[in-house]
């Protein structure tokens, strides 16, 4: 599960300054249905002034939607029916950022990809890591079927296991794994279920295993745009997009405390802050993500 942005960035983004190798879908999230090209990415110093400006805008949005947010499966089925495998790009940056997995040379290691979508996170890994076995699932059946059309799937069927599984309502019917990926997934789920989900994850990660978490942070440009429109807010830090999918923006300590409660130790935690520019239109976007690694203890 990932954010529906209906936007793409230019494939030639100059990202040498931060070497983060962000995929295009991670860079853009304005949900306005207008296609734009952003041609430059550089580091952002998220100052106290920027934070206070964001807080002011967000606090002025007090109108809550009176809407049903329970049937998210249906909304994501529609998303993948329309976009198939064409919307998101492979996340090659994960090879650099998730060094614990990338440097693991044991004869066989296992990865649990939770909310895998069409495989944009695990396929770059399976291509490089010959010792990797992937157990992946998504609550969109169309996403799973689309993932099976990838050119690497047939030749690696003995190392890639895919299921249609609801992280909220189903048990994770896979063996325990050495590593886990949870990328832009929890933000698409009602936060009242987050603790329940993390407890499930804890039961499926081996001792000393590492979970790589990446998701949207509070005060991100997308949250500010939602607040300015005053017609998307469902609850505190929770918003609904035009396509009825959800977007939640995390506080760093909030997500750390939840994982810590269920036998995970925070081993690396950072706010990723970037400025993304459209020089042609002289527009900028301040993007904020949380990138955290949790070790099972």
MIDOSE-1310 file (N, C-alpha, C; in nm, 2 decimals, decimal comma, always signed):
residues 297
xxxx	+0,08/-0,12/+0,00/+0,00/+0,00/+0,00/+0,09/+0,12/+0,00; +0,05/+0,21/-0,09/+0,13/+0,34/-0,10/+0,04/+0,45/-0,13; +0,09/+0,57/-0,13/+0,01/+0,69/-0,15/-0,03/+0,71/-0,29; -0,15/+0,74/-0,32/-0,20/+0,77/-0,45/-0,17/+0,92/-0,48
xxxx	-0,08/+0,94/-0,56/-0,04/+1,08/-0,59/-0,09/+1,14/-0,72; -0,11/+1,05/-0,82/-0,14/+1,09/-0,95/-0,04/+1,19/-1,01; +0,08/+1,18/-0,96/+0,19/+1,26/-1,01/+0,31/+1,18/-1,03; +0,40/+1,22/-1,12/+0,53/+1,16/-1,13/+0,64/+1,27/-1,14
xxxx	+0,75/+1,24/-1,09/+0,86/+1,34/-1,11/+0,94/+1,30/-1,23; +1,03/+1,39/-1,27/+1,12/+1,37/-1,38/+1,22/+1,26/-1,35; +1,24/+1,17/-1,44/+1,33/+1,06/-1,41/+1,47/+1,10/-1,40; +1,50/+1,22/-1,43/+1,64/+1,27/-1,43/+1,67/+1,36/-1,31
xxxx	+1,60/+1,33/-1,20/+1,62/+1,42/-1,08/+1,77/+1,41/-1,04; +1,83/+1,53/-1,02/+1,96/+1,54/-0,98/+1,96/+1,53/-0,83; +2,01/+1,42/-0,78/+2,01/+1,39/-0,64/+2,15/+1,36/-0,58; +2,25/+1,42/-0,64/+2,39/+1,38/-0,60/+2,42/+1,44/-0,46
xxxx	+2,35/+1,55/-0,42/+2,39/+1,61/-0,30/+2,35/+1,52/-0,18; +2,24/+1,45/-0,18/+2,20/+1,38/-0,07/+2,21/+1,23/-0,09; +2,23/+1,18/-0,21/+2,25/+1,04/-0,25/+2,15/+0,95/-0,19; +2,02/+1,00/-0,18/+1,92/+0,92/-0,12/+1,85/+0,83/-0,22
xxxx	+1,86/+0,86/-0,35/+1,80/+0,78/-0,45/+1,66/+0,75/-0,43; +1,58/+0,85/-0,40/+1,44/+0,84/-0,37/+1,37/+0,80/-0,50; +1,27/+0,72/-0,49/+1,19/+0,69/-0,61/+1,09/+0,80/-0,63; +1,04/+0,81/-0,75/+0,95/+0,93/-0,78/+0,83/+0,93/-0,70
xxxx	+0,77/+0,82/-0,67/+0,64/+0,82/-0,59/+0,67/+0,86/-0,45; +0,79/+0,85/-0,40/+0,82/+0,89/-0,26/+0,84/+1,04/-0,26; +0,87/+1,10/-0,37/+0,90/+1,24/-0,38/+0,78/+1,33/-0,39; +0,67/+1,28/-0,45/+0,56/+1,36/-0,47/+0,44/+1,31/-0,40
xxxx	+0,36/+1,40/-0,35/+0,24/+1,36/-0,28/+0,15/+1,48/-0,26; +0,10/+1,55/-0,36/+0,02/+1,66/-0,34/-0,13/+1,63/-0,37; -0,16/+1,52/-0,42/-0,30/+1,47/-0,44/-0,39/+1,57/-0,51; -0,34/+1,65/-0,60/-0,43/+1,75/-0,67/-0,46/+1,70/-0,81
xxxx	-0,41/+1,58/-0,85/-0,45/+1,53/-0,98/-0,38/+1,60/-1,10; -0,28/+1,68/-1,07/-0,21/+1,76/-1,17/-0,07/+1,70/-1,19; -0,04/+1,66/-1,31/+0,09/+1,61/-1,33/+0,20/+1,72/-1,34; +0,30/+1,71/-1,26/+0,41/+1,81/-1,27/+0,54/+1,74/-1,27
xxxx	+0,65/+1,81/-1,31/+0,78/+1,75/-1,31/+0,87/+1,83/-1,22; +0,94/+1,76/-1,13/+1,03/+1,82/-1,03/+1,17/+1,78/-1,07; +1,26/+1,88/-1,09/+1,38/+1,85/-1,15/+1,50/+1,86/-1,06; +1,48/+1,89/-0,93/+1,60/+1,90/-0,85/+1,56/+1,87/-0,70
xxxx	+1,64/+1,80/-0,64/+1,62/+1,76/-0,50/+1,74/+1,80/-0,42; +1,72/+1,86/-0,30/+1,83/+1,89/-0,21/+1,79/+1,89/-0,07; +1,88/+1,88/+0,02/+1,85/+1,88/+0,16/+1,78/+2,00/+0,21; +1,69/+1,97/+0,31/+1,61/+2,08/+0,37/+1,65/+2,08/+0,52
xxxx	+1,68/+2,20/+0,57/+1,69/+2,22/+0,71/+1,55/+2,26/+0,77; +1,49/+2,16/+0,83/+1,36/+2,19/+0,88/+1,37/+2,27/+1,01; +1,36/+2,40/+1,00/+1,38/+2,49/+1,11/+1,26/+2,50/+1,20; +1,28/+2,56/+1,32/+1,17/+2,58/+1,41/+1,06/+2,67/+1,35
xxxx	+1,11/+2,77/+1,27/+1,02/+2,86/+1,20/+0,93/+2,78/+1,10; +0,98/+2,69/+1,02/+0,90/+2,61/+0,93/+0,80/+2,53/+1,01; +0,85/+2,47/+1,12/+0,76/+2,39/+1,20/+0,64/+2,47/+1,26; +0,67/+2,58/+1,31/+0,57/+2,67/+1,37/+0,47/+2,71/+1,26
xxxx	+0,52/+2,74/+1,14/+0,43/+2,78/+1,03/+0,33/+2,67/+1,00; +0,39/+2,55/+0,99/+0,31/+2,43/+0,96/+0,21/+2,40/+1,07; +0,25/+2,41/+1,20/+0,15/+2,39/+1,31/+0,04/+2,49/+1,30; +0,07/+2,61/+1,27/-0,04/+2,71/+1,26/-0,14/+2,68/+1,15
xxxx	-0,10/+2,64/+1,04/-0,19/+2,60/+0,93/-0,27/+2,48/+0,96; -0,20/+2,38/+1,02/-0,27/+2,25/+1,06/-0,37/+2,27/+1,16; -0,34/+2,35/+1,26/-0,43/+2,38/+1,37/-0,56/+2,46/+1,33; -0,55/+2,53/+1,22/-0,66/+2,61/+1,17/-0,76/+2,52/+1,10
xxxx	-0,73/+2,40/+1,07/-0,82/+2,30/+1,00/-0,89/+2,22/+1,11; -1,01/+2,26/+1,14/-1,09/+2,20/+1,25/-1,22/+2,13/+1,19; -1,23/+2,12/+1,06/-1,35/+2,06/+1,00/-1,32/+1,91/+0,98; -1,40/+1,82/+1,04/-1,37/+1,68/+1,03/-1,48/+1,62/+0,93
xxxx	-1,43/+1,53/+0,84/-1,52/+1,46/+0,75/-1,60/+1,36/+0,83; -1,73/+1,36/+0,79/-1,82/+1,26/+0,84/-1,83/+1,15/+0,74; -1,74/+1,05/+0,74/-1,73/+0,95/+0,63/-1,69/+0,82/+0,69; -1,72/+0,71/+0,62/-1,68/+0,58/+0,65/-1,54/+0,55/+0,60
xxxx	-1,45/+0,51/+0,69/-1,31/+0,48/+0,64/-1,28/+0,33/+0,66; -1,38/+0,25/+0,67/-1,35/+0,11/+0,70/-1,32/+0,03/+0,58; -1,37/+0,06/+0,47/-1,36/-0,02/+0,35/-1,24/+0,02/+0,26; -1,12/+0,02/+0,32/-1,01/+0,06/+0,24/-0,96/-0,04/+0,13
xxxx	-0,99/-0,17/+0,15/-0,96/-0,27/+0,05/-1,02/-0,23/-0,08; -1,14/-0,19/-0,08/-1,21/-0,16/-0,20/-1,14/-0,04/-0,27; -1,10/+0,06/-0,20/-1,04/+0,17/-0,26/-0,90/+0,14/-0,32; -0,83/+0,05/-0,26/-0,70/+0,01/-0,32/-0,71/-0,08/-0,43
xxxx	-0,82/-0,16/-0,43/-0,85/-0,25/-0,55/-0,87/-0,16/-0,67; -0,95/-0,05/-0,65/-0,97/+0,04/-0,76/-0,84/+0,11/-0,81; -0,76/+0,14/-0,71/-0,63/+0,21/-0,75/-0,55/+0,12/-0,84; -0,53/-0,01/-0,80/-0,45/-0,10/-0,88/-0,52/-0,15/-1,00
xxxx	-0,65/-0,15/-1,01/-0,72/-0,18/-1,13/-0,68/-0,07/-1,24; -0,68/+0,05/-1,19/-0,65/+0,16/-1,29/-0,50/+0,17/-1,32; -0,41/+0,16/-1,22/-0,27/+0,19/-1,24/-0,18/+0,07/-1,27; -0,23/-0,05/-1,23/-0,16/-0,18/-1,25/-0,02/-0,16/-1,20
xxxx	+0,09/-0,18/-1,28/+0,22/-0,17/-1,23/+0,29/-0,04/-1,27; +0,22/+0,05/-1,33/+0,28/+0,16/-1,39/+0,30/+0,28/-1,30; +0,24/+0,28/-1,18/+0,24/+0,40/-1,10/+0,37/+0,42/-1,02; +0,42/+0,32/-0,95/+0,53/+0,33/-0,86/+0,66/+0,28/-0,93
xxxx	+0,77/+0,34/-0,89/+0,90/+0,29/-0,94/+0,97/+0,21/-0,84; +1,06/+0,12/-0,89/+1,13/+0,04/-0,79/+1,22/+0,12/-0,70; +1,22/+0,08/-0,58/+1,30/+0,16/-0,47/+1,44/+0,10/-0,46; +1,52/+0,14/-0,55/+1,66/+0,09/-0,55/+1,74/+0,15/-0,43
xxxx	+1,69/+0,26/-0,38/+1,77/+0,32/-0,26/+1,77/+0,23/-0,14; +1,67/+0,14/-0,14/+1,67/+0,05/-0,02/+1,79/-0,04/+0,00; +1,86/-0,06/-0,11/+1,99/-0,14/-0,11/+2,09/-0,06/-0,03; +2,09/+0,07/-0,04/+2,19/+0,15/+0,03/+2,15/+0,18/+0,17
xxxx	+2,02/+0,20/+0,19/+1,97/+0,24/+0,33/+1,96/+0,12/+0,42; +1,92/+0,00/+0,37/+1,90/-0,11/+0,45/+2,03/-0,20/+0,45; +2,14/-0,15/+0,50/+2,26/-0,22/+0,49/+2,27/-0,35/+0,58; +2,19/-0,35/+0,68/+2,19/-0,48/+0,76/+2,15/-0,60/+0,68
xxxx	+2,05/-0,58/+0,59/+2,01/-0,69/+0,50/+2,11/-0,70/+0,39; +2,15/-0,59/+0,33/+2,23/-0,59/+0,21/+2,37/-0,66/+0,24; +2,42/-0,64/+0,36/+2,55/-0,70/+0,40/+2,54/-0,84/+0,46; +2,42/-0,89/+0,47/+2,41/-1,02/+0,54/+2,44/-1,13/+0,44
xxxx	+2,55/-1,21/+0,46/+2,60/-1,31/+0,37/+2,57/-1,45/+0,41; +2,49/-1,47/+0,51/+2,45/-1,60/+0,54/+2,39/-1,68/+0,42; +2,40/-1,81/+0,42/+2,35/-1,88/+0,31/+2,21/-1,86/+0,27; +2,12/-1,83/+0,37/+1,98/-1,81/+0,35/+1,93/-1,71/+0,45
xxxx	+1,86/-1,60/+0,40/+1,80/-1,50/+0,49/+1,66/-1,48/+0,44; +1,57/-1,43/+0,53/+1,43/-1,42/+0,49/+1,38/-1,28/+0,52; +1,29/-1,23/+0,43/+1,24/-1,09/+0,44/+1,09/-1,10/+0,44; +1,02/-1,02/+0,53/+0,88/-1,01/+0,53/+0,85/-0,87/+0,48
xxxx	+0,79/-0,86/+0,36/+0,75/-0,73/+0,30/+0,60/-0,71/+0,32; +0,56/-0,62/+0,41/+0,43/-0,60/+0,46/+0,36/-0,49/+0,38; +0,26/-0,51/+0,31/+0,20/-0,41/+0,22/+0,29/-0,39/+0,10; +0,32/-0,50/+0,03/+0,42/-0,50/-0,07/+0,38/-0,43/-0,20
xxxx	+0,25/-0,40/-0,22/+0,21/-0,35/-0,35/+0,24/-0,44/-0,46; +0,30/-0,39/-0,57/+0,34/-0,47/-0,68/+0,49/-0,51/-0,68; +0,55/-0,49/-0,56/+0,69/-0,55/-0,54/+0,80/-0,45/-0,56; +0,77/-0,32/-0,56/+0,87/-0,22/-0,58/+0,98/-0,21/-0,48
xxxx	+0,96/-0,27/-0,36/+1,07/-0,28/-0,26/+1,15/-0,41/-0,27; +1,08/-0,52/-0,28/+1,15/-0,65/-0,27/+1,21/-0,69/-0,41; +1,16/-0,65/-0,52/+1,23/-0,69/-0,65/+1,37/-0,64/-0,66; +1,40/-0,51/-0,63/+1,54/-0,47/-0,63/+1,63/-0,55/-0,54
xxxx	+1,58/-0,60/-0,43/+1,65/-0,68/-0,34/+1,67/-0,82/-0,39; +1,57/-0,88/-0,44/+1,58/-1,02/-0,49/+1,67/-1,03/-0,61; +1,68/-0,92/-0,69/+1,77/-0,92/-0,80/+1,92/-0,92/-0,76; +1,95/-0,86/-0,65/+2,09/-0,85/-0,60/+2,13/-0,96/-0,50
xxxx	+2,03/-0,99/-0,41/+2,06/-1,09/-0,30/+2,02/-1,23/-0,34; +2,11/-1,31/-0,38/+2,08/-1,45/-0,42/+2,05/-1,54/-0,30; +2,08/-1,49/-0,18/+2,05/-1,57/-0,06/+1,92/-1,53/+0,01; +1,84/-1,44/-0,06/+1,72/-1,39/+0,00/+1,59/-1,46/-0,04
xxxx	+1,51/-1,49/+0,06/+1,38/-1,55/+0,04/+1,28/-1,44/+0,09; +1,18/-1,41/+0,00/+1,09/-1,30/+0,03/+0,95/-1,36/+0,06; +0,89/-1,32/+0,17/+0,75/-1,35/+0,20/+0,68/-1,21/+0,20; +0,59/-1,19/+0,10/+0,53/-1,06/+0,08/+0,38/-1,07/+0,07
xxxx	+0,31/-0,97/+0,12/+0,17/-0,97/+0,11/+0,11/-0,83/+0,09; -0,01/-0,82/+0,05/-0,08/-0,69/+0,03/-0,23/-0,72/+0,05; -0,31/-0,62/+0,10/-0,45/-0,65/+0,11/-0,52/-0,62/-0,02; -0,45/-0,58/-0,13/-0,51/-0,57/-0,26/-0,48/-0,69/-0,34
xxxx	-0,58/-0,77/-0,37/-0,55/-0,89/-0,46/-0,50/-0,85/-0,59; -0,54/-0,74/-0,65/-0,49/-0,69/-0,78/-0,35/-0,66/-0,77; -0,30/-0,60/-0,66/-0,16/-0,57/-0,64/-0,08/-0,70/-0,65; -0,12/-0,80/-0,58/-0,05/-0,93/-0,57/-0,05/-0,99/-0,71
xxxx	-0,16/-0,99/-0,78/-0,16/-1,04/-0,92/-0,07/-0,96/-1,01; -0,07/-0,83/-1,00/+0,02/-0,75/-1,08/+0,17/-0,78/-1,04; +0,20/-0,80/-0,92/+0,34/-0,83/-0,88/+0,39/-0,96/-0,94; +0,30/-1,05/-0,97/+0,33/-1,18/-1,03/+0,37/-1,16/-1,18
xxxx	+0,34/-1,04/-1,24/+0,37/-1,02/-1,38/+0,51/-0,97/-1,40; +0,58/-0,94/-1,29/+0,72/-0,89/-1,30/+0,81/-0,99/-1,36; +0,90/-0,95/-1,44/+0,99/-1,04/-1,52/+1,08/-1,13/-1,43; +1,10/-1,08/-1,30/+1,18/-1,16/-1,21/+1,10/-1,27/-1,14
xxxx	+0,97/-1,26/-1,15/+0,89/-1,35/-1,06/+0,90/-1,50/-1,10; +0,88/-1,53/-1,23/+0,88/-1,67/-1,27/+1,01/-1,74/-1,25; +1,12/-1,67/-1,27/+1,25/-1,74/-1,25/+1,29/-1,74/-1,10; +1,22/-1,68/-1,02/+1,25/-1,68/-0,87/+1,13/-1,72/-0,79
xxxx	+1,04/-1,80/-0,85/+0,92/-1,85/-0,77/+0,96/-1,93/-0,65; +1,07/-1,99/-0,65/+1,11/-2,07/-0,53/+1,17/-1,98/-0,42; +1,18/-1,84/-0,45/+1,23/-1,75/-0,35/+1,13/-1,63/-0,32; +1,02/-1,63/-0,39/+0,92/-1,52/-0,37/+0,79/-1,59/-0,35
xxxx	+0,73/-1,55/-0,23/+0,60/-1,61/-0,19/+0,51/-1,49/-0,17; +0,40/-1,49/-0,24/+0,30/-1,37/-0,24/+0,17/-1,42/-0,19; +0,10/-1,33/-0,11/-0,03/-1,36/-0,07/-0,12/-1,23/-0,06; -0,25/-1,25/-0,08/-0,34/-1,14/-0,05/-0,38/-1,16/+0,10
xxxx	-0,34/-1,06/+0,18/-0,36/-1,07/+0,32/-0,39/-0,93/+0,38; -0,48/-0,92/+0,47/-0,52/-0,80/+0,53/-0,44/-0,78/+0,66; -0,36/-0,68/+0,67/-0,27/-0,67/+0,79/-0,35/-0,63/+0,92; -0,47/-0,58/+0,90/-0,56/-0,55/+1,01/-0,64/-0,67/+1,06
xxxx	-0,70/-0,74/+0,97/-0,80/-0,84/+1,01/-0,74/-0,98/+1,00; -0,63/-1,01/+0,93/-0,58/-1,14/+0,91/-0,46/-1,16/+1,00; -0,43/-1,29/+1,03/-0,30/-1,32/+1,09/-0,20/-1,33/+0,97; -0,07/-1,30/+1,01/+0,03/-1,31/+0,91/+0,07/-1,46/+0,89
xxxx	+0,02/-1,52/+0,80/+0,04/-1,67/+0,78/+0,16/-1,70/+0,70; +0,28/-1,66/+0,76/+0,41/-1,69/+0,71/+0,50/-1,72/+0,82; +0,61/-1,79/+0,79/+0,71/-1,82/+0,90/+0,78/-1,69/+0,95; +0,83/-1,69/+1,06/+0,91/-1,58/+1,12/+1,03/-1,55/+1,03
xxxx	+1,06/-1,42/+1,01/+1,17/-1,38/+0,92/+1,28/-1,30/+0,99; +1,39/-1,29/+0,92/+1,51/-1,22/+0,97/+1,50/-1,07/+0,96; +1,42/-1,03/+0,86/+1,41/-0,89/+0,83/+1,27/-0,85/+0,79; +1,23/-0,73/+0,81/+1,10/-0,68/+0,77/+1,10/-0,55/+0,70
xxxx	+1,01/-0,52/+0,61/+1,00/-0,39/+0,55/+0,86/-0,34/+0,57; +0,84/-0,22/+0,61/+0,71/-0,16/+0,63/+0,73/-0,01/+0,58; +0,70/+0,00/+0,45/+0,73/+0,13/+0,38/+0,60/+0,19/+0,33; +0,57/+0,31/+0,38/+0,45/+0,38/+0,34/+0,32/+0,29/+0,34
xxxx	+0,31/+0,22/+0,45/+0,20/+0,12/+0,47/+0,11/+0,17/+0,58; +0,17/+0,19/+0,70/+0,09/+0,22/+0,82/+0,01/+0,35/+0,79; +0,07/+0,44/+0,72/+0,01/+0,57/+0,69/-0,12/+0,56/+0,62; -0,14/+0,44/+0,55/-0,26/+0,42/+0,47/-0,37/+0,34/+0,55
xxxx	-0,34/+0,32/+0,68/-0,43/+0,24/+0,77/-0,47/+0,33/+0,88; -0,60/+0,31/+0,92/-0,65/+0,38/+1,04/-0,56/+0,37/+1,16; -0,51/+0,47/+1,22/-0,42/+0,46/+1,33/-0,47/+0,39/+1,45; -0,60/+0,37/+1,46/-0,65/+0,29/+1,58/-0,60/+0,15/+1,57
xxxx	-0,56/+0,10/+1,45/-0,51/-0,04/+1,43/-0,36/-0,05/+1,44; -0,29/+0,06/+1,45/-0,14/+0,05/+1,44/-0,08/-0,03/+1,55; -0,12/-0,02/+1,67/-0,06/-0,10/+1,78/-0,09/-0,25/+1,76; -0,21/-0,28/+1,72/-0,24/-0,42/+1,69/-0,15/-0,48/+1,58
xxxx	-0,13/-0,40/+1,48/-0,04/-0,44/+1,36/+0,10/-0,46/+1,41; +0,15/-0,37/+1,49/+0,29/-0,38/+1,53/+0,31/-0,50/+1,62; +0,21/-0,54/+1,70/+0,22/-0,66/+1,78/+0,22/-0,78/+1,69; +0,15/-0,78/+1,58/+0,15/-0,89/+1,49/+0,29/-0,90/+1,43
xxxx	+0,35/-0,79/+1,39/+0,48/-0,79/+1,33/+0,58/-0,84/+1,42; +0,57/-0,81/+1,55/+0,67/-0,85/+1,65/+0,67/-1,01/+1,66; +0,56/-1,07/+1,64/+0,55/-1,21/+1,64/+0,61/-1,28/+1,52; +0,64/-1,20/+1,42/+0,69/-1,26/+1,29/+0,83/-1,22/+1,26
xxxx	+0,90/-1,15/+1,35/+1,04/-1,12/+1,32/+1,13/-1,19/+1,42; +1,23/-1,26/+1,37/+1,32/-1,34/+1,46/+1,40/-1,25/+1,55; +1,44/-1,30/+1,66/+1,53/-1,23/+1,76/+1,65/-1,18/+1,68; +1,68/-1,05/+1,71/+1,79/-0,98/+1,65/+1,76/-0,94/+1,50
xxxx	+1,64/-0,97/+1,46/+1,60/-0,93/+1,32/+1,57/-0,78/+1,32; +1,57/-0,72/+1,20/+1,56/-0,57/+1,18/+1,44/-0,54/+1,09; +1,36/-0,45/+1,13/+1,25/-0,39/+1,05/+1,29/-0,26/+1,00; +1,27/-0,24/+0,87/+1,30/-0,11/+0,81/+1,17/-0,04/+0,79
xxxx	+1,15/+0,08/+0,86/+1,03/+0,15/+0,86/+1,05/+0,29/+0,79; +0,97/+0,32/+0,69/+0,97/+0,45/+0,63/+0,83/+0,50/+0,60; +0,80/+0,62/+0,64/+0,66/+0,67/+0,62/+0,66/+0,82/+0,64; +0,54/+0,88/+0,62/+0,53/+1,02/+0,62/+0,53/+1,08/+0,76
xxxx	+0,60/+1,19/+0,77/+0,61/+1,26/+0,90/+0,52/+1,38/+0,91; +0,49/+1,41/+1,04/+0,41/+1,53/+1,06/+0,47/+1,66/+1,00; +0,39/+1,75/+0,95/+0,43/+1,88/+0,90/+0,49/+1,86/+0,75; +0,47/+1,75/+0,70/+0,51/+1,73/+0,56/+0,42/+1,82/+0,47
xxxx	+0,47/+1,85/+0,35/+0,40/+1,94/+0,26/+0,26/+1,89/+0,23; +0,24/+1,76/+0,22/+0,11/+1,70/+0,19/+0,01/+1,73/+0,30; +0,05/+1,72/+0,42/-0,04/+1,75/+0,54/-0,08/+1,90/+0,53; +0,02/+1,98/+0,50/-0,01/+2,13/+0,50/-0,12/+2,15/+0,39
xxxx	-0,10/+2,09/+0,27/-0,20/+2,11/+0,17/-0,33/+2,06/+0,21; -0,34/+1,94/+0,27/-0,47/+1,90/+0,32/-0,53/+2,00/+0,41; -0,45/+2,05/+0,51/-0,51/+2,15/+0,60/-0,55/+2,27/+0,54; -0,48/+2,32/+0,44/-0,52/+2,44/+0,37/-0,66/+2,43/+0,30
xxxx	-0,69/+2,30/+0,25/-0,81/+2,28/+0,18/-0,93/+2,27/+0,27; -0,90/+2,23/+0,40/-1,01/+2,22/+0,50/-1,13/+2,13/+0,45; -1,10/+2,02/+0,38/-1,20/+1,93/+0,35/-1,16/+1,79/+0,34; -1,04/+1,76/+0,40/-0,99/+1,62/+0,39/-0,96/+1,56/+0,53
xxxx	-0,98/+1,63/+0,63/-0,94/+1,58/+0,77/-1,04/+1,48/+0,82; -0,99/+1,37/+0,87/-1,07/+1,27/+0,93/-1,06/+1,27/+1,08; -0,93/+1,29/+1,12/-0,90/+1,29/+1,26/-0,76/+1,36/+1,28; -0,71/+1,37/+1,40/-0,58/+1,43/+1,41/-0,47/+1,36/+1,33
xxxx	-0,41/+1,44/+1,24/-0,30/+1,39/+1,15/-0,35/+1,28/+1,05; -0,48/+1,26/+1,04/-0,53/+1,16/+0,95/-0,62/+1,23/+0,84; -0,60/+1,20/+0,72/-0,67/+1,27/+0,61/-0,72/+1,16/+0,50; -0,82/+1,20/+0,43/-0,87/+1,12/+0,32/-0,84/+1,19/+0,19
xxxx	-0,79/+1,11/+0,09/-0,76/+1,17/-0,04/-0,89/+1,16/-0,13; -0,88/+1,22/-0,25/-0,99/+1,22/-0,34/-1,04/+1,08/-0,37; -0,94/+0,98/-0,38/-0,98/+0,84/-0,41/-1,02/+0,76/-0,29; -1,04/+0,83/-0,18/-1,09/+0,77/-0,05/-0,99/+0,69/+0,02
xxxx	-0,86/+0,68/-0,03/-0,76/+0,62/+0,05/-0,71/+0,72/+0,16; -0,64/+0,66/+0,26/-0,61/+0,74/+0,38/-0,46/+0,78/+0,38; -0,43/+0,89/+0,45/-0,29/+0,93/+0,47/-0,28/+0,98/+0,61; -0,19/+0,92/+0,69/-0,16/+0,95/+0,83/-0,02/+1,00/+0,84
xxxx	+0,01/+1,10/+0,92/+0,14/+1,16/+0,93/+0,19/+1,14/+1,07; +0,31/+1,08/+1,08/+0,36/+1,03/+1,21/+0,44/+1,13/+1,29; +0,43/+1,12/+1,42/+0,52/+1,18/+1,51/+0,63/+1,08/+1,53; +0,76/+1,12/+1,54/+0,87/+1,03/+1,55/+0,87/+0,95/+1,68
xxxx	+0,84/+1,01/+1,79/+0,84/+0,94/+1,92/+0,71/+0,85/+1,92; +0,61/+0,89/+1,86/+0,49/+0,81/+1,86/+0,51/+0,67/+1,80; +0,57/+0,66/+1,68/+0,60/+0,53/+1,62/+0,71/+0,46/+1,69; +0,81/+0,53/+1,74/+0,92/+0,46/+1,82/+0,86/+0,39/+1,94
xxxx	+0,77/+0,46/+2,01/+0,72/+0,41/+2,14/+0,63/+0,28/+2,11; +0,56/+0,28/+2,00/+0,48/+0,17/+1,97/+0,56/+0,04/+1,94; +0,67/+0,06/+1,86/+0,76/-0,05/+1,84/+0,83/-0,10/+1,96; +0,88/+0,00/+2,04/+0,95/-0,03/+2,16/+0,86/-0,11/+2,26
xxxx	+0,73/-0,08/+2,26/+0,64/-0,15/+2,35/+0,63/-0,30/+2,32; +0,66/-0,34/+2,19/+0,65/-0,48/+2,15/+0,78/-0,54/+2,11; +0,88/-0,52/+2,20/+1,01/-0,58/+2,20/+1,10/-0,55/+2,08; +1,09/-0,42/+2,03/+1,18/-0,37/+1,93/+1,26/-0,26/+2,00
xxxx	+1,39/-0,26/+1,96/+1,48/-0,15/+2,00/+1,51/-0,06/+1,89; +1,50/+0,07/+1,91/+1,53/+0,16/+1,80/+1,68/+0,17/+1,78; +1,73/+0,13/+1,67/+1,87/+0,14/+1,64/+1,91/+0,25/+1,55; +1,82/+0,31/+1,48/+1,85/+0,42/+1,39/+1,72/+0,49/+1,36
xxxx	+1,71/+0,62/+1,38/+1,59/+0,70/+1,36/+1,62/+0,84/+1,31; +1,57/+0,88/+1,20/+1,59/+1,01/+1,15/+1,48/+1,06/+1,07; +1,47/+1,19/+1,07/+1,38/+1,27/+0,99/+1,45/+1,30/+0,86; +1,39/+1,25/+0,75/+1,44/+1,27/+0,61/+1,37/+1,40/+0,56
xxxx	+1,44/+1,50/+0,54/+1,38/+1,63/+0,49/+1,44/+1,68/+0,36; +1,36/+1,70/+0,26/+1,41/+1,74/+0,13/+1,33/+1,85/+0,07; +1,39/+1,93/-0,01/+1,33/+2,03/-0,09/+1,32/+1,98/-0,23; +1,21/+1,98/-0,29/+1,19/+1,93/-0,43/+1,14/+2,05/-0,51
xxxx	+1,22/+2,08/-0,62/+1,19/+2,20/-0,69/+1,14/+2,17/-0,84; +1,05/+2,25/-0,88/+1,01/+2,26/-1,02/+1,06/+2,39/-1,07; +1,18/+2,40/-1,12/+1,24/+2,52/-1,16/+1,17/+2,60/-1,27; +1,11/+2,52/-1,36/+1,03/+2,58/-1,47/+0,92/+2,67/-1,41
xxxx	+0,85/+2,61/-1,31/+0,73/+2,68/-1,26/+0,77/+2,76/-1,13; +0,90/+2,75/-1,09/+0,95/+2,82/-0,97/+0,87/+2,78/-0,85; +0,85/+2,65/-0,83/+0,77/+2,59/-0,72/+0,86/+2,50/-0,64; +0,84/+2,49/-0,51/+0,91/+2,40/-0,42/+0,82/+2,33/-0,33
xxxx	+0,86/+2,21/-0,29/+0,78/+2,13/-0,20/+0,88/+2,08/-0,09; +0,84/+2,11/+0,04/+0,92/+2,06/+0,15/+0,86/+1,92/+0,20; +0,94/+1,82/+0,17/+0,89/+1,68/+0,20/+0,96/+1,63/+0,33; +0,88/+1,56/+0,41/+0,93/+1,50/+0,54/+0,89/+1,36/+0,55
xxxx	+0,99/+1,27/+0,57/+0,96/+1,13/+0,60/+1,03/+1,09/+0,73; +0,99/+0,98/+0,79/+1,06/+0,92/+0,90/+1,12/+0,79/+0,84; +1,25/+0,77/+0,87/+1,32/+0,65/+0,84/+1,38/+0,59/+0,96; +1,33/+0,47/+1,00/+1,37/+0,42/+1,13/+1,40/+0,27/+1,12
xxxx	+1,50/+0,22/+1,19/+1,53/+0,08/+1,19/+1,51/+0,03/+1,33; +1,43/-0,08/+1,35/+1,40/-0,14/+1,47/+1,46/-0,28/+1,48; +1,52/-0,31/+1,59/+1,58/-0,45/+1,61/+1,50/-0,52/+1,71; +1,46/-0,65/+1,68/+1,39/-0,73/+1,77/+1,48/-0,78/+1,88
x	+1,43/-0,76/+2,00/+1,51/-0,80/+2,12/+1,44/-0,91/+2,20
